[in-house]
């Protein structure tokens, strides 16, 4: 018996396999290309002003194939065929590629990569905020090998700083902004070996509250790592996995509050209602922890208790923009990665679309004149889509035809490895009897693994705003924070800003002249 899902997918494929009438006219394409050319020629007038603000959007696991598939999904959610749609990042004028390998890994992890694009040095996989002299899980290799991040550099320059993520706030990506740790999995002291504790290493949640005490905005998940062992969670009272984990008995929320000046307004919130009730004009410091662990996928989000990434970004920007010296904001769409690891392409791609909404929102709240925005990924995944699908084919639908070998249909989206490998009766599972349109459907994979793996290819870097043109060509991943710091006149290389006017903008052409004259080793 043929599944109704199979019939529906075939129907969608046939119904949308068409060429829009306007695209049959060659002048449509010529005019489009000419307009694109005009826009490109305008880029000769480079923005060489100082970036008062820097926003970095990090799509965890957002490889190029993921970007393309999310673009199609975005269009199809708006009832178009999808291929011709544009993500917000597609509109950025400057694009580069980033080489993502770790110092000891051809295919990287999110900790070593975070150290590269936040701290400016490549590191070993599994380590955060330390150089490659630190070996994973070896506490005694940490001291003396700590490296600081662009968030730290911005704070030293008097800017406000913020971290917004859909994962735990002490997960790999955000932790490189403030922590120095030999193991990314040391979320609290509960996850640390006795040897590391005896040698004096601190867990990442502890470091979040102590290393940079005046981070203005921290939002994401990870409540359970802030409370003593077995303390009941405020939201998930019967869930044992949601209980506090700390062996040292500390309440890090109270410690966070105690560090804030009495004349400042600090707020801790744990749900969307509390977040939206805040008046950002009266908030100096905000800590929002909306889940015991990671936030829920956007497709599964409880919109009463959990804010969307866009909502968190909006509140963060309203708070950070109050600083006349500007701000640095790190925004992570962290669950893109988790969706791919679980083989759940729908979850992963909808996470990208939500991050794209946040990018659009940030653009509407800031100015190209003084805000550098960079969008990139830490690494890719073994995610692909193909099969000669026709124009307008559902991104989650079937490819036309069947396998040459087993004569069974297959979806356009596939994984190189992962949990979607299924054998039924000694053969590949027949997806015509499976609901492959389900949010949690695990796309078929070539190699059986409990979790799908990262991919090793380069990832894209999109940039707009002051000095965005410094992202070009193919770069080592650790170049990114050096470029952002140069644009913002923070960190080690800010001598070029001496000619800046009182308004914060360099004398016209001064930066370009310096770029042309100074050797690269002096700049970076």
C-alpha positions as CSV (number, residue, x, y, z in Angstrom):
1,X,0.0,0.0,0.0
2,X,1.3,3.5,-1.0
3,X,1.5,5.9,1.9
4,X,-0.6,9.2,1.6
5,X,2.6,11.0,2.5
6,X,4.2,9.6,-0.6
7,X,1.3,10.6,-2.8
8,X,1.3,14.1,-1.3
9,X,5.0,14.6,-2.0
10,X,4.7,13.4,-5.6
11,X,1.7,15.8,-6.0
12,X,3.7,18.7,-4.6
13,X,6.6,17.9,-6.8
14,X,4.5,17.8,-10.0
15,X,2.4,20.8,-9.0
16,X,5.4,23.1,-8.4
17,X,7.6,21.9,-11.3
18,X,7.2,25.0,-13.5
19,X,9.0,28.0,-14.8
20,X,7.5,31.4,-13.8
21,X,6.3,33.2,-16.8
22,X,8.5,36.3,-16.3
23,X,11.6,34.0,-16.2
24,X,11.0,32.9,-19.8
25,X,11.9,36.4,-21.0
26,X,15.7,36.8,-21.3
27,X,15.3,40.4,-20.4
28,X,14.2,39.4,-16.9
29,X,17.6,37.9,-16.3
30,X,19.5,40.7,-18.1
31,X,17.8,43.4,-16.1
32,X,18.4,41.5,-12.9
33,X,22.1,41.1,-13.7
34,X,22.5,44.8,-14.6
35,X,20.9,45.9,-11.3
36,X,23.2,43.6,-9.4
37,X,26.2,45.1,-11.4
38,X,25.1,48.6,-10.4
39,X,24.9,47.6,-6.7
40,X,28.4,46.0,-7.0
41,X,29.9,49.1,-8.5
42,X,28.6,51.2,-5.5
43,X,30.8,49.0,-3.3
44,X,33.8,50.9,-4.5
45,X,32.9,53.6,-2.0
46,X,34.0,51.6,1.0
47,X,32.8,52.3,4.5
48,X,36.1,53.0,6.4
49,X,34.5,54.5,9.5
50,X,35.0,53.1,13.0
51,X,32.5,50.5,14.0
52,X,31.0,51.8,17.2
53,X,29.0,48.5,17.5
54,X,29.8,45.0,16.5
55,X,27.3,42.2,16.2
56,X,28.4,38.6,15.5
57,X,25.8,36.0,14.5
58,X,27.1,32.5,14.8
59,X,25.0,29.7,13.2
60,X,26.4,26.6,14.9
61,X,26.8,24.0,12.2
62,X,25.5,26.3,9.5
63,X,27.4,25.1,6.5
64,X,26.8,26.3,3.0
65,X,24.4,23.5,2.1
66,X,22.4,24.4,5.2
67,X,22.3,28.1,4.2
68,X,21.0,27.2,0.8
69,X,18.4,24.8,2.1
70,X,17.2,27.3,4.7
71,X,16.9,29.9,1.9
72,X,14.6,27.6,0.0
73,X,12.6,26.9,3.2
74,X,12.2,30.5,4.0
75,X,10.8,31.1,0.5
76,X,8.5,28.1,0.7
77,X,7.2,29.3,4.1
78,X,6.2,32.5,2.2
79,X,4.5,30.5,-0.5
80,X,7.1,30.8,-3.2
81,X,9.1,28.1,-4.9
82,X,12.0,29.1,-2.6
83,X,15.1,29.0,-4.8
84,X,14.9,32.7,-5.7
85,X,14.4,33.8,-2.2
86,X,17.0,35.7,-0.2
87,X,18.1,35.3,3.4
88,X,19.1,38.5,5.2
89,X,22.7,37.3,5.2
90,X,22.4,36.9,1.4
91,X,22.0,40.7,1.2
92,X,25.3,41.4,2.9
93,X,27.7,43.0,0.4
94,X,30.9,41.1,1.5
95,X,31.4,37.4,1.7
96,X,34.4,35.3,2.5
97,X,35.2,31.7,3.3
98,X,36.6,30.5,6.7
99,X,38.9,27.5,7.2
100,X,37.6,25.7,10.2
101,X,40.1,23.1,11.2
102,X,41.4,22.9,14.8
103,X,45.1,22.7,15.6
104,X,44.7,18.9,16.2
105,X,41.6,18.1,14.1
106,X,40.9,18.2,10.4
107,X,37.1,18.2,11.1
108,X,36.6,20.6,14.0
109,X,34.4,20.9,17.1
110,X,32.6,23.9,18.3
111,X,35.0,24.7,21.2
112,X,38.2,24.9,19.2
113,X,36.5,26.9,16.5
114,X,34.9,29.3,19.1
115,X,38.3,30.0,20.5
116,X,39.5,30.8,16.9
117,X,36.7,33.2,15.9
118,X,36.4,34.9,19.3
119,X,39.9,34.8,20.7
120,X,41.9,35.0,17.5
121,X,44.0,31.9,18.0
122,X,43.4,28.4,16.8
123,X,43.2,25.7,19.5
124,X,42.7,22.0,20.1
125,X,39.3,20.5,19.8
126,X,37.3,20.4,23.0
127,X,39.1,23.4,24.6
128,X,37.8,26.9,25.1
129,X,39.7,30.2,25.6
130,X,43.1,28.6,25.7
131,X,45.9,28.2,23.2
132,X,46.9,24.9,21.6
133,X,49.4,24.3,24.4
134,X,46.4,23.2,26.5
135,X,45.5,19.6,26.1
136,X,41.8,18.5,26.4
137,X,40.8,17.4,29.9
138,X,44.3,18.1,31.3
139,X,43.7,20.8,33.9
140,X,47.4,21.3,34.6
141,X,48.0,22.4,31.0
142,X,45.7,25.4,31.3
143,X,47.6,27.9,33.5
144,X,49.6,30.4,31.4
145,X,47.9,29.4,28.2
146,X,44.7,31.5,28.6
147,X,43.7,33.7,25.7
148,X,41.2,36.6,25.9
149,X,38.2,37.2,23.5
150,X,36.9,40.1,21.6
151,X,34.1,40.4,24.2
152,X,36.9,41.0,26.7
153,X,38.6,43.5,24.4
154,X,35.3,45.4,23.9
155,X,34.7,45.5,27.6
156,X,38.2,46.9,28.3
157,X,37.4,49.7,25.7
158,X,34.3,50.7,27.7
159,X,31.7,49.1,25.5
160,X,28.7,47.2,26.7
161,X,28.8,43.5,25.9
162,X,26.2,40.7,25.6
163,X,25.8,37.0,24.9
164,X,22.6,35.5,23.5
165,X,22.3,31.8,22.6
166,X,19.7,29.1,22.1
167,X,22.0,26.6,23.8
168,X,23.2,26.7,27.4
169,X,25.0,29.9,28.2
170,X,28.0,27.7,29.3
171,X,28.0,25.7,26.0
172,X,31.0,25.7,23.7
173,X,30.3,28.8,21.6
174,X,29.5,31.3,24.4
175,X,32.0,29.9,26.8
176,X,35.0,30.9,24.6
177,X,33.9,34.5,25.1
178,X,34.6,34.5,28.9
179,X,36.1,31.1,30.0
180,X,39.5,29.4,29.9
181,X,38.9,25.7,30.2
182,X,40.6,22.5,29.2
183,X,37.3,20.8,28.5
184,X,34.2,22.2,27.0
185,X,32.1,19.6,28.9
186,X,33.0,21.0,32.4
187,X,29.6,22.8,32.6
188,X,29.6,22.7,36.4
189,X,31.9,21.1,39.0
190,X,29.6,18.0,38.8
191,X,31.0,17.2,35.3
192,X,34.7,17.6,36.3
193,X,37.1,14.9,37.3
194,X,38.5,14.9,40.9
195,X,42.0,15.5,39.6
196,X,40.9,18.7,37.8
197,X,39.1,20.0,40.9
198,X,42.1,19.3,43.1
199,X,44.4,21.1,40.7
200,X,42.3,24.3,41.0
201,X,40.4,24.4,37.7
202,X,37.0,26.0,37.7
203,X,33.9,24.9,35.8
204,X,32.5,27.0,33.0
205,X,29.4,28.2,34.8
206,X,31.5,29.4,37.7
207,X,33.8,31.3,35.2
208,X,30.8,32.9,33.6
209,X,29.9,34.6,36.8
210,X,33.5,35.4,37.9
211,X,35.8,36.1,35.0
212,X,34.0,39.1,33.4
213,X,31.7,40.2,36.2
214,X,30.0,43.0,34.3
215,X,28.7,41.4,31.1
216,X,25.5,43.5,30.6
217,X,23.4,40.8,28.9
218,X,23.4,37.0,29.2
219,X,20.5,35.1,27.8
220,X,20.0,31.4,26.9
221,X,19.6,28.1,28.8
222,X,21.6,26.3,31.5
223,X,19.7,27.0,34.7
224,X,20.6,23.7,36.3
225,X,24.3,24.5,36.3
226,X,23.8,27.5,38.5
227,X,22.2,25.8,41.4
228,X,23.2,23.3,44.2
229,X,22.9,19.6,43.5
230,X,19.3,18.3,43.4
231,X,17.7,21.7,43.8
232,X,14.3,21.5,42.1
233,X,13.9,23.5,38.9
234,X,11.4,26.4,39.0
235,X,9.7,25.3,35.8
236,X,10.2,21.5,35.6
237,X,9.6,20.5,39.2
238,X,9.2,16.8,38.6
239,X,12.0,16.3,36.2
240,X,15.1,14.9,37.9
241,X,17.3,15.8,35.0
242,X,16.4,19.5,35.4
243,X,17.6,19.7,39.0
244,X,20.6,21.6,40.1
245,X,24.0,20.0,39.5
246,X,26.5,22.0,41.6
247,X,28.6,20.0,44.1
248,X,30.0,23.1,45.7
249,X,26.6,24.2,46.9
250,X,26.9,27.6,45.3
251,X,23.9,29.5,44.0
252,X,25.5,31.3,41.0
253,X,22.4,33.5,40.5
254,X,22.9,35.0,43.9
255,X,26.6,35.5,43.2
256,X,25.8,37.2,40.0
257,X,23.4,39.6,41.8
258,X,26.0,40.2,44.5
259,X,28.6,41.5,42.0
260,X,26.3,44.2,40.6
261,X,26.6,47.7,42.0
262,X,23.7,48.7,44.2
263,X,23.0,51.8,42.2
264,X,22.5,49.7,39.0
265,X,19.4,47.8,38.0
266,X,20.0,44.1,37.5
267,X,17.4,41.6,36.6
268,X,17.3,37.8,36.6
269,X,14.4,36.3,34.6
270,X,13.6,32.7,33.8
271,X,10.6,33.0,31.4
272,X,9.3,34.9,28.4
273,X,6.6,36.7,30.4
274,X,9.2,38.2,32.8
275,X,11.5,39.1,29.9
276,X,8.8,41.0,28.0
277,X,7.7,42.8,31.2
278,X,11.1,44.5,31.4
279,X,11.6,48.1,30.5
280,X,15.0,48.1,28.8
281,X,15.5,51.8,29.7
282,X,15.7,50.8,33.4
283,X,17.8,47.6,32.9
284,X,21.6,47.8,33.4
285,X,22.3,44.1,33.7
286,X,20.1,41.2,32.5
287,X,20.6,37.5,33.1
288,X,17.9,35.3,31.5
289,X,18.0,31.5,31.8
290,X,15.0,30.0,30.2
291,X,15.6,26.3,30.4
292,X,17.6,23.9,32.7
293,X,19.6,22.9,29.6
294,X,19.4,24.1,26.0
295,X,16.3,26.0,24.8
296,X,13.7,24.1,23.0
297,X,13.8,23.9,19.2
298,X,11.9,26.8,17.6
299,X,9.4,24.3,16.1
300,X,8.7,23.0,19.6
301,X,9.0,26.2,21.6
302,X,6.5,27.1,24.3
303,X,5.8,30.7,23.4
304,X,4.6,31.4,26.9
305,X,7.7,30.3,28.8
306,X,10.5,30.5,26.2
307,X,11.4,33.6,24.1
308,X,12.4,33.2,20.5
309,X,16.0,34.1,19.5
310,X,14.6,37.3,17.8
311,X,12.9,38.4,21.0
312,X,16.1,37.9,23.0
313,X,18.1,39.8,20.4
314,X,15.6,42.7,20.5
315,X,15.8,43.0,24.3
316,X,19.6,42.7,24.2
317,X,20.0,45.5,21.7
318,X,17.7,47.8,23.5
319,X,19.8,47.4,26.6
320,X,23.2,47.6,25.0
321,X,22.5,50.5,22.7
322,X,22.2,52.8,25.7
323,X,26.0,52.9,26.0
324,X,27.4,55.9,24.0
325,X,30.6,54.1,23.5
326,X,28.8,51.2,21.7
327,X,28.6,47.5,22.2
328,X,29.7,44.0,21.2
329,X,27.0,41.3,21.0
330,X,27.5,37.6,20.3
331,X,24.3,35.9,19.1
332,X,24.3,32.1,18.6
333,X,21.8,30.1,16.7
334,X,23.1,27.0,18.5
335,X,20.5,24.4,17.9
336,X,21.0,24.3,14.2
337,X,23.9,22.0,15.1
338,X,21.8,19.9,17.4
339,X,19.1,19.4,14.7
340,X,21.8,18.1,12.3
341,X,23.4,15.8,14.9
342,X,20.0,14.2,15.5
343,X,19.4,13.9,11.8
344,X,16.4,16.2,12.1
345,X,16.7,18.5,9.1
346,X,13.4,20.2,9.7
347,X,14.5,21.3,13.2
348,X,17.9,22.4,12.0
349,X,16.6,24.5,9.0
350,X,13.8,26.1,11.0
351,X,16.5,27.2,13.5
352,X,18.3,28.9,10.6
353,X,15.2,30.7,9.5
354,X,14.6,32.0,13.0
355,X,18.2,33.2,13.2
356,X,17.6,35.0,9.9
357,X,14.7,36.8,11.5
358,X,17.0,37.9,14.3
359,X,19.5,39.2,11.7
360,X,16.8,41.2,10.0
361,X,15.6,42.6,13.3
362,X,19.1,43.6,14.3
363,X,19.6,45.3,11.0
364,X,16.4,47.4,11.5
365,X,17.6,48.4,15.0
366,X,21.1,49.5,14.0
367,X,22.8,51.6,11.3
368,X,25.2,50.5,8.5
369,X,27.0,53.7,9.3
370,X,28.4,52.6,12.7
371,X,27.6,48.9,13.1
372,X,29.6,46.1,11.8
373,X,27.6,42.8,11.5
374,X,29.3,39.5,10.8
375,X,27.4,36.3,10.2
376,X,29.2,33.0,10.0
377,X,29.4,29.4,11.2
378,X,31.8,27.5,13.3
379,X,31.8,24.4,11.1
380,X,29.6,22.5,8.7
381,X,27.8,19.1,8.8
382,X,27.6,16.1,6.5
383,X,24.2,17.4,5.3
384,X,23.2,17.5,1.7
385,X,20.3,17.8,-0.6
386,X,20.1,16.8,-4.3
387,X,18.6,14.2,-6.6
388,X,17.8,16.4,-9.5
389,X,14.8,17.9,-7.8
390,X,12.6,20.2,-9.9
391,X,12.1,23.9,-9.2
392,X,9.8,24.4,-6.2
393,X,10.2,20.9,-4.9
394,X,9.5,20.9,-1.1
395,X,12.9,21.1,0.5
396,X,11.8,18.2,2.8
397,X,10.2,16.3,-0.1
398,X,11.2,13.4,-2.3
399,X,13.7,13.4,-5.1
400,X,12.2,12.3,-8.4
401,X,12.5,8.6,-9.4
402,X,13.8,5.8,-7.3
403,X,17.1,4.2,-6.4
404,X,18.8,2.3,-9.2
405,X,19.6,-0.5,-6.8
406,X,16.7,-1.1,-4.4
407,X,14.0,0.7,-6.5
408,X,12.8,2.6,-3.5
409,X,12.1,6.4,-3.3
410,X,14.4,8.7,-1.4
411,X,14.2,12.2,0.0
412,X,16.2,15.1,-1.4
413,X,17.8,15.7,2.0
414,X,20.3,13.1,3.1
415,X,23.1,12.8,5.6
416,X,26.5,11.2,5.1
417,X,26.2,9.5,8.5
418,X,24.0,9.6,11.5
419,X,20.9,8.0,13.2
420,X,18.8,8.0,10.0
421,X,20.4,4.8,8.8
422,X,17.7,2.2,9.0
423,X,17.5,-1.4,7.7
424,X,14.1,-3.1,7.6
425,X,14.0,-6.8,6.6
426,X,17.6,-6.6,5.4
427,X,16.9,-3.6,3.1
428,X,16.9,0.2,3.2
429,X,13.8,1.4,4.9
430,X,11.0,2.2,2.4
431,X,10.2,5.8,3.1
432,X,7.0,5.7,1.1
433,X,5.4,4.3,4.3
434,X,7.0,6.8,6.6
435,X,5.9,10.3,7.6
436,X,9.0,12.1,6.2
437,X,7.3,15.4,6.6
438,X,7.2,15.1,10.4
439,X,9.2,17.8,12.3
440,X,11.3,15.1,13.9
441,X,11.8,12.8,10.9
442,X,15.4,11.6,10.8
443,X,16.6,11.8,7.2
444,X,18.3,8.7,5.9
445,X,22.1,8.4,6.2
446,X,24.8,6.4,4.5
447,X,26.6,5.3,7.7
448,X,24.9,4.3,11.0
449,X,26.0,6.5,13.9
450,X,24.2,7.5,17.1
451,X,24.8,11.2,16.2
452,X,25.6,12.7,12.8
453,X,29.1,14.3,12.6
454,X,30.4,17.7,11.6
455,X,31.7,18.3,8.2
456,X,35.2,19.6,7.4
457,X,34.7,22.0,4.5
458,X,35.0,25.8,4.7
459,X,32.1,27.9,5.9
460,X,30.8,31.2,4.6
461,X,31.4,34.6,6.4
462,X,29.0,37.4,5.5
463,X,29.7,41.0,6.5
464,X,28.2,44.5,6.3
465,X,29.0,47.9,7.9
466,X,32.3,49.6,8.7
467,X,35.4,47.9,7.3
468,X,33.3,44.9,6.2
469,X,35.4,44.7,3.1
470,X,38.3,43.3,5.2
471,X,36.4,40.0,5.0
472,X,37.3,38.7,1.5
473,X,38.6,35.6,-0.1
474,X,39.6,32.6,2.0
475,X,40.7,33.2,5.6
476,X,41.9,31.2,8.6
477,X,39.0,31.3,11.1
478,X,41.1,33.0,13.7
479,X,41.4,36.1,11.5
480,X,37.7,37.0,12.1
481,X,38.1,38.6,15.6
482,X,41.2,40.5,14.6
483,X,39.3,42.0,11.7
484,X,36.3,42.9,13.9
485,X,38.6,44.4,16.5
486,X,40.4,46.5,13.9
487,X,37.1,47.8,12.6
488,X,36.0,48.7,16.1
489,X,39.4,50.2,17.3
490,X,39.6,47.8,20.2
491,X,42.1,45.1,21.3
492,X,45.7,45.1,20.3
493,X,45.6,47.0,17.0
494,X,44.0,50.4,17.4
495,X,46.9,52.8,16.6
496,X,45.2,53.5,13.2
497,X,42.4,55.1,15.2
498,X,44.6,58.0,16.4
499,X,43.3,60.2,13.5
500,X,39.7,59.6,14.4
501,X,37.5,62.6,14.8
502,X,35.7,63.4,18.0
503,X,32.6,61.8,16.4
504,X,34.4,58.5,16.3
505,X,35.0,58.4,12.5
506,X,38.5,58.3,10.9
507,X,39.7,61.1,8.7
508,X,38.5,60.1,5.2
509,X,40.8,57.6,3.6
510,X,43.1,57.3,6.6
511,X,42.3,53.7,7.2
512,X,42.7,52.7,3.6
513,X,46.0,54.4,3.4
514,X,47.3,52.6,6.5
515,X,46.0,49.3,5.2
516,X,47.9,49.9,2.0
517,X,51.2,50.9,3.7
518,X,51.5,48.8,6.8
519,X,52.8,45.3,6.6
520,X,50.3,42.6,7.6
521,X,52.3,41.5,10.7
522,X,52.0,45.0,12.1
523,X,48.2,45.1,11.6
524,X,47.6,41.7,13.0
